Structure formats: C-alpha cells, structure tokens
Amino acid sequence: MNNQRGRTQSMEFRQQEVGYVMERWRAGESCSLVGVGSVGKSNLLQHLSNETVQSFYMKDVAGGKPFKAIIIDPSMLGPLSDTSSADNIALRCWSGYELMMHRLFLAFYPFSNLTAEDARIFYDTYQALQDGTNPLYAYMGLRYFELGLEIFMKQGAHIVFMFDEFEEMLRQLPVKFFLTLRGLRDANKRGISYLTFTRSPLPQLINELNIEPLAIEPFAELFNDNIIYVGPYNEVDARNMVLDLIKRNNRKYETYAIDFLLWATGRYAGIMRASFRALDTLSALDANSVMTRSEQLVYELVAKRAVRVECETIWKSLSDEERAMLVEFTGSHPKIDPNRYEVQQIFASLQQKQLLKVQGNRVLVDPPVFQAYIRSLQTAENR
C-alpha cells in the first residue's frame, strides 16, 4: 500500500534539504529537521516518503533491497492519561508501538517482498499486538513490535520512521518509549533510522517539556550530528508553488504581483498560500503600487485572518526570549546588548530559523508580513 498522498513535487523540490537527508539515510543515520510553522513541513515529509524521489537520490541504496520512509503522525495516537503509574506508562508505550506497527503494516502491504510464511507471521504478530483481550498486551507491545520489525530486517530492509510534529510525541509518550526506540536502532544499525521534525531544536524542547536531559540522552544523541534547519522555499520552489496556485485557481497575475507576493511572504509556504488568496482583496495591486506602497500592501495582507493565522503559527513556535528579541528588532531603536552570551545564542537561533537577517549595519525581521504581524501585536497591546 502506497503511503504517498498530496500533490507530487518536481524532483528538484527542496533539493538541498532532501539531498542531505537522503545522504544521511544512505549511511544509516538519523536526522533532526527544525523549522518554524508555515515552512511547508507536510510537503517536505511527503516528498521524502515518495519512492520515486528516493530512487532518484539513492540509486544504489541497500543494493536494491526494500527501503521505506514511513510518516508517523502523533495525531493518530489515541487519547492517553498522563498519570505516572507503571500500568499507564506501559499503556502509553504500547500506544506508540501500535501506531508504528500499524504504519509499518500499511507501508509494506501486501507484503510482496515476504515469503508466504513470513507474511503470515507478520500478520499474526500485528494482530497479537492489537489484542486487547490479552491482559499483558500493554507490556508485550515492544516484543510484538520487535518481532514484526525483525521479519523485515531479515530481508535486508532499511526503514526510516519519520516523526511528524515530534513535540507532541515527547508530550504524550514516556521517556522509556524513546529509549526502546534507541535499543531497536542499536540492534539494527543499518536497518532502522529515525527522522524528527520539530519547531525548535530537540535540546530546547526537552528543556521546555521538563524532561530530564540525561534520561533521554541515549535517544537524543542519535540526532546530534545531523541537525538541519528548514527555512522558506528557495526562489525556484516558491515560483513553482505560486504558478501552481495560479493554475489551480484559474487566476492570472503579472510578474510584478508574483514578485511582490514572494517578497512580502519571504517564500514561506503557508504564508504564501494564505496571501495568494488575499491578493484580489488588496486596495490596489498594480506596478506603481507595488513600487510605492509595498509596506501598506503588506499591512493589508496581515489584516487578513488566514495570513494572521499563519504568522501566529510561527509566533507561537518561538520561545519567550526569541519573541522578545523580535519585538526589539521591529522597533526603531532596539535595546540589545550584543556582548551577552545569551543574546548571541538567541540571535543565532533566529538567524538559523531565517527570521532575522543582517542587511548592511541593520538587522531586519523577515519576512515583511511577519514583521508587520509583530508590530500589529505591539499596537494592540499599547491601546
């Protein structure tokens, strides 16, 4: 069963990020992707899971043996209690194994790479993991999941589990769950890899969620050498997206309008999509207005609810310290001490997230629509 959904991107889509990730996968390593909201996370994950894309970038991966990159969406976890009893910890771990086993089942179905006997064993194992009549099912979840994986490991398969919205998994599942994932990877070093997509680096998330760093370190260190900051689309990908939106919505825009859209949105996928839908509502969108009233047009865009929602997604993904620095840099006289180590760290983080850029001797908040959003927040607070 194919786990690919959504529109197919060009083979050159996100070429830099995809090329790096595929190179790490070829080496059997794990990756941590970090990107604020609105960067187009879903499109990137779907592109990475596309078998044609994998073949293009990893022509000789595993000598032609089975390769699967499987998206794990934490929104598919069932409702879980947050009590810390041993039984509940086991149940929460089981829910993680059950979700991963289910996605494994869907990814390889109808098991054409397995013998009839191995296919039967895997199916029976899959059923056993889900058998709620077994009083030990919560405790046995890891064993069943391990057995299911082993069937594919015997075939020389390489499986990458891609954790979407990994913050939610850290909130929902106990540390023990992630330690067992590390154990499964250590037992199958060339066969199992992981990819996480988060809005902040893992160490920052672990600290914010009050997880003991030393407790989860064996899992977190898998990603230390392969941290990739995912920024907005490059020029080519952004123009391709806008041209696709124009075609699907049967619109027609001049080059100056498209150029304005890319500049104002900073090429962030979510903001581009929301702003595109608002173009026809702007007071004037002609070559002269784009040249002389671009700032006013940006404020008209940020007044639209859909655009504000996308900006709010980015805003909420940031730490209090990052927000405070962005507020300073939206003002005329930012009060920032560049000699303080903490300030340097926050500044570097915002640069990596491509929300701050240095232009000459000035520091600008980017994209312009996001800067306008922050200013609107300050205006609302000062009323």
C-alpha positions as a Python dict, from the first residue, in 0.01 Angstrom:
ca = {
    (1, 'M'): (0, 0, 0),
    (2, 'N'): (150, 334, -104),
    (3, 'N'): (177, 588, 177),
    (4, 'Q'): (218, 884, -60),
    (5, 'R'): (-52, 1149, -58),
    (6, 'G'): (-91, 1501, -186),
    (7, 'R'): (49, 1668, -495),
    (8, 'T'): (372, 1543, -648),
    (9, 'Q'): (653, 1797, -640),
    (10, 'S'): (925, 1832, -901),
    (11, 'M'): (1235, 1620, -847),
    (12, 'E'): (1430, 1939, -768),
    (13, 'F'): (1192, 2039, -484),
    (14, 'R'): (1384, 2127, -165),
    (15, 'Q'): (1692, 1987, -337),
    (16, 'Q'): (1941, 2099, -72),
    (17, 'E'): (1748, 1960, 226),
    (18, 'V'): (1633, 1642, 51),
    (19, 'G'): (1981, 1568, -83),
    (20, 'Y'): (2132, 1599, 264),
    (21, 'V'): (1866, 1382, 429),
    (22, 'M'): (1894, 1110, 166),
    (23, 'E'): (2272, 1110, 202),
    (24, 'R'): (2236, 1053, 577),
    (25, 'W'): (1982, 777, 517),
    (26, 'R'): (2219, 603, 282),
    (27, 'A'): (2468, 597, 568),
    (28, 'G'): (2203, 451, 800),
    (29, 'E'): (2191, 765, 1017),
    (30, 'S'): (1908, 962, 1177),
    (31, 'C'): (1821, 1329, 1115),
    (32, 'S'): (1657, 1612, 1307),
    (33, 'L'): (1473, 1868, 1094),
    (34, 'V'): (1396, 2201, 1261),
    (35, 'G'): (1161, 2452, 1103),
    (36, 'V'): (910, 2706, 1227),
    (37, 'G'): (546, 2683, 1129),
    (38, 'S'): (450, 2773, 771),
    (39, 'V'): (772, 2641, 610),
    (40, 'G'): (585, 2368, 423),
    (41, 'K'): (661, 2075, 652),
    (42, 'S'): (392, 1843, 518),
    (43, 'N'): (505, 1887, 158),
    (44, 'L'): (865, 1809, 254),
    (45, 'L'): (774, 1495, 450),
    (46, 'Q'): (553, 1368, 169),
    (47, 'H'): (834, 1435, -78),
    (48, 'L'): (1081, 1243, 138),
    (49, 'S'): (840, 949, 157),
    (50, 'N'): (799, 939, -222),
    (51, 'E'): (959, 621, -362),
    (52, 'T'): (1044, 787, -694),
    (53, 'V'): (1234, 1061, -510),
    (54, 'Q'): (1416, 802, -301),
    (55, 'S'): (1521, 614, -614),
    (56, 'F'): (1647, 935, -772),
    (57, 'Y'): (1864, 1033, -475),
    (58, 'M'): (1963, 685, -353),
    (59, 'K'): (2007, 484, -672),
    (60, 'D'): (2213, 210, -511),
    (61, 'V'): (2069, 217, -161),
    (62, 'A'): (2088, -119, 16),
    (63, 'G'): (2178, -291, -310),
    (64, 'G'): (1818, -276, -425),
    (65, 'K'): (1678, -417, -101),
    (66, 'P'): (1349, -282, 39),
    (67, 'F'): (1356, 78, 161),
    (68, 'K'): (1066, 259, 326),
    (69, 'A'): (1035, 604, 482),
    (70, 'I'): (721, 594, 696),
    (71, 'I'): (548, 904, 833),
    (72, 'I'): (434, 871, 1196),
    (73, 'D'): (168, 1130, 1279),
    (74, 'P'): (111, 1172, 1656),
    (75, 'S'): (-241, 1299, 1594),
    (76, 'M'): (-324, 933, 1526),
    (77, 'L'): (-239, 836, 1884),
    (78, 'G'): (-547, 759, 2091),
    (79, 'P'): (-636, 966, 2400),
    (80, 'L'): (-390, 891, 2680),
    (81, 'S'): (-390, 955, 3053),
    (82, 'D'): (-87, 1140, 3191),
    (83, 'T'): (-75, 954, 3522),
    (84, 'S'): (262, 808, 3612),
    (85, 'S'): (156, 463, 3730),
    (86, 'A'): (351, 166, 3593),
    (87, 'D'): (43, 34, 3415),
    (88, 'N'): (-24, 366, 3246),
    (89, 'I'): (339, 407, 3138),
    (90, 'A'): (320, 63, 2977),
    (91, 'L'): (-9, 154, 2806),
    (92, 'R'): (134, 478, 2669),
    (93, 'C'): (439, 294, 2535),
    (94, 'W'): (208, 37, 2377),
    (95, 'S'): (15, 313, 2200),
    (96, 'G'): (339, 428, 2037),
    (97, 'Y'): (433, 75, 1927),
    (98, 'E'): (81, 16, 1798),
    (99, 'L'): (89, 331, 1584),
    (100, 'M'): (432, 246, 1441),
    (101, 'M'): (333, -118, 1377),
    (102, 'H'): (15, -7, 1202),
    (103, 'R'): (206, 233, 976),
    (104, 'L'): (461, -43, 909),
    (105, 'F'): (175, -273, 807),
    (106, 'L'): (33, -14, 567),
    (107, 'A'): (373, 72, 419),
    (108, 'F'): (461, -286, 321),
    (109, 'Y'): (114, -429, 246),
    (110, 'P'): (53, -662, 58),
    (111, 'F'): (400, -789, 169),
    (112, 'S'): (517, -885, -179),
    (113, 'N'): (878, -889, -57),
    (114, 'L'): (800, -1156, 208),
    (115, 'T'): (754, -1527, 177),
    (116, 'A'): (403, -1655, 243),
    (117, 'E'): (519, -1787, 580),
    (118, 'D'): (682, -1459, 687),
    (119, 'A'): (376, -1264, 570),
    (120, 'R'): (155, -1489, 786),
    (121, 'I'): (385, -1446, 1089),
    (122, 'F'): (388, -1069, 1048),
    (123, 'Y'): (10, -1053, 1016),
    (124, 'D'): (-34, -1272, 1325),
    (125, 'T'): (212, -1054, 1515),
    (126, 'Y'): (27, -741, 1406),
    (127, 'Q'): (-299, -890, 1530),
    (128, 'A'): (-144, -1002, 1859),
    (129, 'L'): (-11, -653, 1934),
    (130, 'Q'): (-363, -515, 1900),
    (131, 'D'): (-533, -788, 2103),
    (132, 'G'): (-686, -608, 2399),
    (133, 'T'): (-811, -937, 2548),
    (134, 'N'): (-452, -1030, 2639),
    (135, 'P'): (-401, -899, 2995),
    (136, 'L'): (-32, -841, 2920),
    (137, 'Y'): (-82, -664, 2585),
    (138, 'A'): (49, -330, 2712),
    (139, 'Y'): (369, -489, 2843),
    (140, 'M'): (413, -711, 2537),
    (141, 'G'): (382, -427, 2287),
    (142, 'L'): (758, -385, 2248),
    (143, 'R'): (813, -759, 2195),
    (144, 'Y'): (549, -781, 1923),
    (145, 'F'): (678, -467, 1753),
    (146, 'E'): (1034, -600, 1769),
    (147, 'L'): (922, -931, 1616),
    (148, 'G'): (736, -750, 1338),
    (149, 'L'): (1043, -542, 1254),
    (150, 'E'): (1270, -847, 1260),
    (151, 'I'): (1076, -1008, 976),
    (152, 'F'): (1167, -713, 750),
    (153, 'M'): (1520, -686, 887),
    (154, 'K'): (1580, -1044, 771),
    (155, 'Q'): (1503, -926, 417),
    (156, 'G'): (1773, -659, 447),
    (157, 'A'): (1514, -380, 456),
    (158, 'H'): (1604, -27, 563),
    (159, 'I'): (1318, 150, 739),
    (160, 'V'): (1310, 517, 836),
    (161, 'F'): (1039, 628, 1078),
    (162, 'M'): (969, 998, 1019),
    (163, 'F'): (809, 1158, 1326),
    (164, 'D'): (588, 1449, 1225),
    (165, 'E'): (509, 1707, 1499),
    (166, 'F'): (759, 1530, 1723),
    (167, 'E'): (684, 1777, 2005),
    (168, 'E'): (352, 1602, 2054),
    (169, 'M'): (518, 1261, 2083),
    (170, 'L'): (751, 1398, 2350),
    (171, 'R'): (448, 1528, 2539),
    (172, 'Q'): (238, 1215, 2506),
    (173, 'L'): (484, 928, 2539),
    (174, 'P'): (715, 837, 2830),
    (175, 'V'): (1094, 857, 2810),
    (176, 'K'): (1106, 476, 2829),
    (177, 'F'): (940, 460, 2486),
    (178, 'F'): (1219, 661, 2323),
    (179, 'L'): (1488, 458, 2498),
    (180, 'T'): (1339, 140, 2347),
    (181, 'L'): (1349, 304, 2002),
    (182, 'R'): (1719, 364, 2061),
    (183, 'G'): (1756, -2, 2157),
    (184, 'L'): (1579, -119, 1841),
    (185, 'R'): (1805, 101, 1630),
    (186, 'D'): (2120, -28, 1805),
    (187, 'A'): (2012, -384, 1736),
    (188, 'N'): (1959, -298, 1366),
    (189, 'K'): (2208, -18, 1298),
    (190, 'R'): (2189, -38, 920),
    (191, 'G'): (1823, -125, 911),
    (192, 'I'): (1644, 135, 1123),
    (193, 'S'): (1677, 515, 1120),
    (194, 'Y'): (1464, 796, 1257),
    (195, 'L'): (1378, 1147, 1142),
    (196, 'T'): (1217, 1407, 1366),
    (197, 'F'): (1054, 1731, 1253),
    (198, 'T'): (1022, 1992, 1526),
    (199, 'R'): (977, 2367, 1551),
    (200, 'S'): (1269, 2405, 1793),
    (201, 'P'): (1590, 2205, 1840),
    (202, 'L'): (1549, 1888, 2047),
    (203, 'P'): (1756, 2010, 2346),
    (204, 'Q'): (1536, 2320, 2371),
    (205, 'L'): (1218, 2111, 2352),
    (206, 'I'): (1344, 1865, 2613),
    (207, 'N'): (1413, 2157, 2846),
    (208, 'E'): (1076, 2325, 2780),
    (209, 'L'): (887, 1999, 2846),
    (210, 'N'): (1077, 1941, 3172),
    (211, 'I'): (1223, 1612, 3053),
    (212, 'E'): (1542, 1511, 3232),
    (213, 'P'): (1812, 1556, 2963),
    (214, 'L'): (2029, 1271, 3091),
    (215, 'A'): (1731, 1034, 3095),
    (216, 'I'): (1651, 1081, 2725),
    (217, 'E'): (2010, 1144, 2610),
    (218, 'P'): (2063, 797, 2455),
    (219, 'F'): (1781, 869, 2210),
    (220, 'A'): (1850, 1240, 2157),
    (221, 'E'): (2218, 1184, 2075),
    (222, 'L'): (2118, 993, 1761),
    (223, 'F'): (2047, 1332, 1603),
    (224, 'N'): (2339, 1539, 1733),
    (225, 'D'): (2543, 1525, 1412),
    (226, 'N'): (2257, 1570, 1165),
    (227, 'I'): (2052, 1876, 1256),
    (228, 'I'): (1902, 2050, 952),
    (229, 'Y'): (1727, 2388, 974),
    (230, 'V'): (1447, 2401, 719),
    (231, 'G'): (1379, 2753, 604),
    (232, 'P'): (1140, 2902, 348),
    (233, 'Y'): (1132, 2783, -12),
    (234, 'N'): (1410, 2886, -245),
    (235, 'E'): (1324, 3112, -539),
    (236, 'V'): (1256, 2828, -784),
    (237, 'D'): (1036, 2624, -548),
    (238, 'A'): (843, 2934, -443),
    (239, 'R'): (771, 3041, -802),
    (240, 'N'): (665, 2689, -890),
    (241, 'M'): (424, 2690, -597),
    (242, 'V'): (272, 3024, -700),
    (243, 'L'): (237, 2915, -1062),
    (244, 'D'): (61, 2600, -940),
    (245, 'L'): (-176, 2810, -726),
    (246, 'I'): (-249, 3034, -1025),
    (247, 'K'): (-327, 2734, -1245),
    (248, 'R'): (-545, 2554, -989),
    (249, 'N'): (-741, 2869, -906),
    (250, 'N'): (-770, 2982, -1269),
    (251, 'R'): (-615, 3322, -1197),
    (252, 'K'): (-380, 3546, -1388),
    (253, 'Y'): (-122, 3776, -1229),
    (254, 'E'): (153, 3988, -1378),
    (255, 'T'): (515, 3927, -1286),
    (256, 'Y'): (525, 4228, -1052),
    (257, 'A'): (239, 4082, -845),
    (258, 'I'): (416, 3747, -813),
    (259, 'D'): (741, 3924, -720),
    (260, 'F'): (557, 4121, -452),
    (261, 'L'): (400, 3804, -313),
    (262, 'L'): (737, 3628, -286),
    (263, 'W'): (900, 3930, -121),
    (264, 'A'): (619, 4002, 126),
    (265, 'T'): (582, 3640, 240),
    (266, 'G'): (953, 3558, 246),
    (267, 'R'): (864, 3246, 43),
    (268, 'Y'): (712, 3069, 348),
    (269, 'A'): (473, 2812, 203),
    (270, 'G'): (185, 2865, 444),
    (271, 'I'): (204, 3245, 432),
    (272, 'M'): (233, 3236, 52),
    (273, 'R'): (-78, 3023, 22),
    (274, 'A'): (-283, 3245, 256),
    (275, 'S'): (-154, 3567, 98),
    (276, 'F'): (-221, 3441, -255),
    (277, 'R'): (-589, 3401, -167),
    (278, 'A'): (-593, 3759, -39),
    (279, 'L'): (-430, 3925, -342),
    (280, 'D'): (-761, 4011, -507),
    (281, 'T'): (-880, 4189, -191),
    (282, 'L'): (-594, 4441, -180),
    (283, 'S'): (-691, 4803, -241),
    (284, 'A'): (-462, 4828, -543),
    (285, 'L'): (-225, 4577, -693),
    (286, 'D'): (-53, 4738, -988),
    (287, 'A'): (308, 4803, -1080),
    (288, 'N'): (304, 5155, -933),
    (289, 'S'): (151, 5042, -600),
    (290, 'V'): (399, 4760, -566),
    (291, 'M'): (682, 5012, -614),
    (292, 'T'): (549, 5295, -396),
    (293, 'R'): (308, 5139, -145),
    (294, 'S'): (456, 4795, -75),
    (295, 'E'): (459, 4848, 303),
    (296, 'Q'): (92, 4948, 306),
    (297, 'L'): (6, 4643, 96),
    (298, 'V'): (190, 4422, 348),
    (299, 'Y'): (-23, 4565, 631),
    (300, 'E'): (-334, 4499, 424),
    (301, 'L'): (-223, 4137, 387),
    (302, 'V'): (-153, 4087, 757),
    (303, 'A'): (-501, 4219, 836),
    (304, 'K'): (-646, 3910, 663),
    (305, 'R'): (-740, 3635, 907),
    (306, 'A'): (-577, 3349, 713),
    (307, 'V'): (-246, 3538, 688),
    (308, 'R'): (-255, 3623, 1060),
    (309, 'V'): (-317, 3257, 1145),
    (310, 'E'): (-1, 3156, 956),
    (311, 'C'): (202, 3430, 1127),
    (312, 'E'): (59, 3326, 1463),
    (313, 'T'): (174, 2968, 1397),
    (314, 'I'): (531, 3092, 1364),
    (315, 'W'): (497, 3325, 1665),
    (316, 'K'): (370, 3051, 1894),
    (317, 'S'): (651, 2815, 1793),
    (318, 'L'): (912, 3054, 1937),
    (319, 'S'): (1044, 3083, 2290),
    (320, 'D'): (965, 3388, 2506),
    (321, 'E'): (1324, 3507, 2463),
    (322, 'E'): (1305, 3478, 2085),
    (323, 'R'): (978, 3670, 2075),
    (324, 'A'): (1122, 3945, 2295),
    (325, 'M'): (1420, 3987, 2062),
    (326, 'L'): (1197, 4003, 1754),
    (327, 'V'): (986, 4271, 1921),
    (328, 'E'): (1302, 4475, 1987),
    (329, 'F'): (1416, 4449, 1626),
    (330, 'T'): (1078, 4559, 1491),
    (331, 'G'): (1122, 4888, 1678),
    (332, 'S'): (1331, 5186, 1568),
    (333, 'H'): (1589, 5163, 1848),
    (334, 'P'): (1637, 4801, 1960),
    (335, 'K'): (1780, 4767, 2310),
    (336, 'I'): (2002, 4466, 2254),
    (337, 'D'): (2339, 4401, 2421),
    (338, 'P'): (2533, 4206, 2155),
    (339, 'N'): (2809, 4120, 2403),
    (340, 'R'): (2592, 3900, 2621),
    (341, 'Y'): (2632, 3528, 2550),
    (342, 'E'): (2258, 3459, 2597),
    (343, 'V'): (2173, 3731, 2347),
    (344, 'Q'): (2419, 3587, 2096),
    (345, 'Q'): (2260, 3243, 2133),
    (346, 'I'): (1907, 3373, 2077),
    (347, 'F'): (2021, 3583, 1781),
    (348, 'A'): (2192, 3282, 1625),
    (349, 'S'): (1879, 3071, 1675),
    (350, 'L'): (1660, 3328, 1498),
    (351, 'Q'): (1910, 3353, 1213),
    (352, 'Q'): (1909, 2974, 1174),
    (353, 'K'): (1531, 2987, 1161),
    (354, 'Q'): (1569, 3264, 899),
    (355, 'L'): (1352, 3509, 1092),
    (356, 'L'): (1633, 3763, 1130),
    (357, 'K'): (1867, 3879, 858),
    (358, 'V'): (2155, 4124, 861),
    (359, 'Q'): (2147, 4384, 585),
    (360, 'G'): (2447, 4616, 597),
    (361, 'N'): (2452, 4753, 951),
    (362, 'R'): (2083, 4679, 1010),
    (363, 'V'): (1907, 4374, 1148),
    (364, 'L'): (1568, 4306, 988),
    (365, 'V'): (1284, 4079, 1087),
    (366, 'D'): (1188, 3858, 795),
    (367, 'P'): (952, 3805, 620),
    (368, 'P'): (795, 4153, 592),
    (369, 'V'): (446, 4014, 660),
    (370, 'F'): (571, 3858, 984),
    (371, 'Q'): (735, 4186, 1086),
    (372, 'A'): (404, 4364, 1023),
    (373, 'Y'): (227, 4099, 1233),
    (374, 'I'): (461, 4159, 1529),
    (375, 'R'): (411, 4534, 1502),
    (376, 'S'): (35, 4485, 1498),
    (377, 'L'): (62, 4283, 1820),
    (378, 'Q'): (254, 4568, 1985),
    (379, 'T'): (-1, 4821, 1864),
    (380, 'A'): (-284, 4612, 2010),
    (381, 'E'): (-102, 4585, 2346),
    (382, 'N'): (-43, 4961, 2365),
    (383, 'R'): (-407, 5053, 2310),
}
